[in-house]
Amino acid sequence: MLFAGACSLQFDDSFLESMSTESVIPKEMPSLADRMRGAIWGQFVGDAACLGSHWIYDLADLAQRYPVGLKGFEPPPAGHYHSGKAPGDQTHYGDAALLLLESVAEVGRFDAADFGRRFVALTDSPAYTGYRDHATKNTLANYRSFRDAHPGVQFDFQQGANDDQPATATRLAPVIVAHFRDEGLSQIVTAATRVCQNSERAIAYMHCHALVLSGLLDGRDLPAAFETAAEGCKAEGEFGAEVCRNVREALAAKSLPVVEATFGFGQSCPLASSFPSAVQAALANSDDFVAAILATARAGGDNAARAALMGAWLGAWLGIRGVPAGWRERLTARAAISRAVEAIVARMASSA
């Protein structure tokens, strides 16, 4: 199938050091500041690395298009969903993620209305040439319907699409980093999800994502962060048991080849497939950011979403030094990302 269904540790305030393109395994626990940096940068790097190979489901076709194998940052082929973008650009996931990152950095916290206005301004503009997925199209439709029915009334940006795919998962790292100490993190994550995904299933998976990332920022290792998150969301609403089961099945499958496991859980966009596929691929390559991202890229399907999730987890686990500088430097939006990340980290340091 070709392009199937689009779907308290001491802070270290040092800036990004120059390093090789090799992933670096820390000899000791990275500082909290460097784990926060790693989480956000890792999310963006994972997404961009899969730009050209995104949503190619047929692995034979993937191999034919890239006969020397995927190395990351391939250009999108003609006719691709992201045609017109260049290596280093973000997918549509990353476009929205950058809006959310800059919103959190500038406002100083997550603000649904601020992010929502930025999201509508970008994606509803005729000048935007990025892909508009189901979450985007239906969120815009809901926004327009409300505006037409209630002229002059402020939209609450909590009426997103009924969508259970990875839109929010690919952008949530800055929100979790900025709020992981807050008692109200669960409510903040719910509000961040509802901007574009007014879906109880999506919310359940995003609560799990937040628990994983918070656990890593608190100093847990990767398997413990997943296990604790699975247990923590087990009894949550209608979909908590599903999330818990999928994460634990991914934990049990960590020794399988990533392609095999991804085919088992599913290559496709819905979180019931993409989330456990990402968990398994992260665990299978937990000490090597590049190997993990390339492994999920080579499994095809919605690899950009999985890579964004994995990038956040592995960045929080390995720290910023585990996200190779050579890959970070390839990002088109690297200057904007750096400014926003440092603003969030500085604010968190001042409140510690």
C-alpha positions in Angstrom: 0.0 0.0 0.0 1.4 3.4 -1.0 0.9 6.3 1.5 -1.9 4.5 3.2 -4.3 6.4 5.5 -2.8 9.6 6.6 -3.6 9.6 9.6 15.1 17.5 42.4 18.3 17.4 40.6 20.6 20.3 40.2 20.1 22.5 37.1 22.8 22.8 34.5 22.4 26.0 32.6 25.0 25.3 30.0 23.9 25.7 26.4 24.0 23.0 23.8 27.5 21.7 23.3 29.0 20.8 20.0 29.1 17.1 19.6 29.3 14.4 17.0 26.3 12.9 15.3 26.7 9.8 17.4 24.2 9.3 20.3 26.0 9.7 23.6 25.1 7.5 26.6 25.4 9.5 29.8 27.8 8.0 32.4 25.5 9.4 35.1 22.0 10.8 35.4 21.7 13.9 33.3 20.7 17.0 35.2 17.0 17.8 35.3 17.5 20.8 33.0 19.2 18.6 30.4 16.4 16.0 30.6 13.9 18.8 30.0 15.9 20.0 27.1 16.2 16.5 25.8 12.5 15.8 26.0 11.5 18.8 23.9 14.3 18.7 21.4 13.9 14.9 21.0 10.2 15.4 20.1 11.1 17.7 17.2 14.1 15.7 16.0 12.1 12.5 15.9 9.4 14.1 13.9 11.7 15.8 11.3 13.9 12.7 10.9 10.8 10.8 9.5 9.6 13.6 7.1 10.3 11.8 3.9 9.4 8.3 4.9 6.2 9.2 6.7 3.0 7.3 5.9 4.6 4.8 3.6 3.1 1.5 4.8 4.5 -1.0 2.3 8.0 -1.9 3.4 8.9 -3.2 -0.1 8.0 0.2 -1.5 10.0 1.9 1.2 13.0 -0.2 0.4 12.6 0.5 -3.3 12.4 4.3 -2.7 15.4 4.2 -0.3 17.6 1.3 -1.6 20.5 2.2 0.8 18.2 2.3 3.7 16.7 5.1 5.8 19.3 7.3 7.4 16.9 10.0 8.6 15.9 13.4 7.1 15.1 12.0 3.7 13.3 14.5 1.3 9.6 13.7 0.7 9.2 12.0 -2.7 6.9 13.5 -5.4 3.3 13.1 -4.5 4.0 12.6 -0.8 1.8 14.1 1.9 4.7 16.4 2.8 5.7 17.2 -0.8 7.2 20.7 -1.0 9.0 20.4 2.4 12.7 20.0 2.6 14.9 17.9 4.9 15.0 19.5 8.3 11.4 20.7 8.1 8.8 19.3 10.4 5.8 17.3 9.3 2.4 18.8 10.0 2.7 17.3 13.5 5.8 19.4 14.1 4.3 22.5 12.6 1.6 22.4 15.3 4.2 21.4 17.9 6.2 24.5 17.2 3.1 26.7 17.8 2.5 25.0 21.1 6.2 25.3 22.2 6.3 29.0 21.4 2.9 29.5 23.2 4.1 27.9 26.4 7.4 29.7 26.2 5.9 33.1 25.6 2.8 32.8 28.0 4.8 31.0 30.7 2.3 28.1 30.9 -0.2 26.2 28.8 -3.0 28.4 27.7 -5.7 26.7 25.5 -7.0 29.9 24.0 -3.5 31.2 23.1 -2.5 27.9 21.5 -5.9 27.5 19.9 -5.7 31.0 18.3 -2.2 30.3 16.9 -3.4 26.9 15.6 -6.4 28.3 13.8 -4.3 31.2 12.4 -1.8 28.8 10.8 -3.9 25.9 9.7 -6.9 27.9 8.5 -4.8 30.2 6.4 -4.7 29.6 2.6 -1.0 30.2 2.8 -0.4 27.1 4.9 0.7 24.3 2.6 1.2 21.6 5.2 -1.0 18.5 5.5 -4.3 19.0 7.3 -5.1 15.7 9.1 -8.5 14.7 10.5 -7.9 16.4 13.9 -7.0 19.6 12.1 -9.9 19.6 9.6 -12.6 18.8 12.2 -11.2 21.2 14.8 -11.4 24.0 12.2 -14.9 22.9 11.3 -16.0 22.9 14.9 -14.4 26.4 15.4 -16.2 27.8 12.4 -19.5 26.3 13.4 -19.3 27.9 16.8 -18.2 31.2 15.5 -21.1 31.3 13.0 -23.6 30.3 15.6 -22.3 32.5 18.4 -21.0 35.8 16.9 -19.0 37.8 19.3 -18.6 35.0 21.8 -15.2 33.7 22.7 -14.5 30.2 21.7 -13.0 28.0 24.5 -10.8 25.9 22.3 -12.0 22.8 24.1 -14.2 21.5 21.3 -11.7 19.7 19.0 -12.2 16.8 16.7 -13.5 13.5 17.8 -10.1 12.0 17.0 -8.0 9.3 18.6 -4.9 9.6 16.6 -1.5 11.0 17.7 -1.9 14.8 17.0 -1.6 15.9 20.6 1.0 13.2 21.4 3.4 14.7 18.9 3.4 18.2 20.5 2.8 17.7 24.2 6.4 17.6 25.6 6.7 21.3 26.3 3.4 21.3 28.2 4.5 18.4 30.4 8.0 19.9 30.9 6.5 23.2 32.0 3.9 21.6 34.3 5.3 18.3 35.5 5.5 19.6 39.1 2.0 20.9 39.1 -0.7 19.0 41.1 -3.1 19.9 38.3 -1.0 18.2 35.5 -3.8 15.8 34.6 -6.3 18.7 34.1 -3.7 20.6 32.1 -3.1 17.6 29.8 -6.8 17.1 29.4 -7.2 20.7 28.3 -4.3 20.6 26.0 -5.7 17.4 24.3 -9.2 18.8 23.9 -8.0 21.8 21.8 -7.8 19.5 18.8 -8.9 16.1 20.1 -12.1 16.1 22.1 -11.8 12.3 22.6 -11.7 10.3 25.8 -9.5 7.7 24.3 -6.9 10.3 23.2 -7.1 11.9 26.7 -6.4 8.6 28.4 -3.3 8.0 26.2 -2.1 11.5 26.8 -2.4 11.1 30.5 -0.2 8.0 30.1 2.3 10.0 28.0 2.4 12.7 30.7 3.0 10.1 33.4 5.8 8.5 31.4 7.5 11.8 30.7 7.0 13.1 34.3 8.5 9.9 35.6 11.6 10.3 33.4 12.0 13.9 34.5 11.8 12.7 38.1 14.6 10.3 37.5 13.0 6.9 36.8 14.6 4.7 34.2 12.7 4.0 31.0 11.0 0.6 31.9 10.0 1.9 35.4 8.5 5.0 33.9 6.4 3.0 31.5 5.3 0.5 34.2 4.4 3.2 36.7 2.5 5.1 34.0 0.6 2.0 33.0 -0.4 1.3 36.6 -1.3 4.9 37.2 -3.8 5.1 34.3 -5.2 1.6 34.7 -8.4 2.6 36.4 -8.8 5.9 34.5 -12.2 6.1 32.8 -13.4 4.0 29.8 -10.0 3.6 28.2 -7.6 3.3 31.1 -7.5 -0.5 31.0 -6.8 -0.5 27.3 -3.9 1.9 27.7 -2.5 -0.2 30.6 -2.8 -3.4 28.7 -1.1 -2.0 25.6 1.8 -0.5 27.5 2.4 -3.8 29.3 2.2 -5.8 26.1 4.8 -3.4 24.7 7.0 -3.9 27.7 6.8 -7.7 27.3 7.7 -7.4 23.6 10.8 -5.2 24.1 13.2 -7.9 22.8 11.3 -8.4 19.5 12.6 -6.8 16.3 11.0 -3.4 16.0 9.4 -4.1 12.6 7.9 -7.3 13.8 6.5 -5.7 17.0 5.2 -2.7 15.0 3.4 -4.9 12.6 1.9 -6.7 15.6 0.7 -3.6 17.4 -0.1 -1.8 14.1 1.7 0.7 11.9 -1.3 3.0 11.6 -2.2 6.3 13.3 -4.8 5.4 16.0 -3.2 5.6 19.4 -4.3 2.0 20.2 -1.7 1.0 17.6 0.9 3.8 17.5 1.3 4.3 21.2 2.4 0.7 22.1 4.4 0.5 18.9 6.3 3.6 20.1 6.8 2.2 23.6 8.2 -1.1 22.2 10.6 0.7 19.8 11.9 3.0 22.5 12.5 0.1 24.9 14.2 -2.0 22.2 16.8 0.8 21.7 16.7 2.7 25.0 20.5 3.5 25.0 20.7 4.9 21.5 18.5 7.7 20.3 19.4 7.4 16.6 19.0 3.7 16.5 15.6 4.0 18.1 14.3 6.7 15.7 15.7 4.8 12.6 14.2 1.5 13.8 10.7 3.0 14.0 11.2 4.9 10.7 12.0 1.6 9.0 8.8 0.0 10.3 6.8 2.4 8.1 3.3 3.7 8.6 2.9 6.6 11.0 6.5 6.6 11.9 6.8 10.4 12.4 4.2 10.3 15.2 5.9 7.3 16.9 9.3 9.0 16.5 8.1 12.3 18.1 6.7 10.3 21.1 9.9 8.2 21.3 12.1 11.3 20.9 10.5 13.0 23.9 10.9 9.9 26.1 14.4 9.1 25.0 15.4 12.7 25.3 14.1 12.8 28.8 15.9 9.6 29.6 19.3 10.3 27.9 19.3 14.0 28.3 20.1 16.6 25.7 23.5 14.9 25.1 21.7 11.8 24.0 20.0 13.7 21.2 22.8 14.2 18.7 23.8 17.8 18.0 24.3 16.9 14.3 20.6 16.0 14.1 19.5 19.0 16.2 21.4 21.3 13.9 19.6 19.9 10.8 16.2 21.3 12.0 15.0 24.2 10.0 13.4 25.7 13.1 16.4 25.1 15.4 16.8 28.7 16.4 13.2 29.1 17.3 13.2 25.8 19.2 16.3 26.7 21.1 15.0 30.1 22.2 11.7 28.6 23.4 13.3 25.6 25.1 15.8 27.8 27.0 13.0 30.2 28.1 11.0 27.2 29.5 14.1 25.7 31.2 15.1 29.1 32.7 11.6 29.6 34.1 11.5 26.1 35.6 15.0 26.8 37.2 13.8 30.0 38.8 10.8 28.3 40.3 12.7 25.3 41.7 
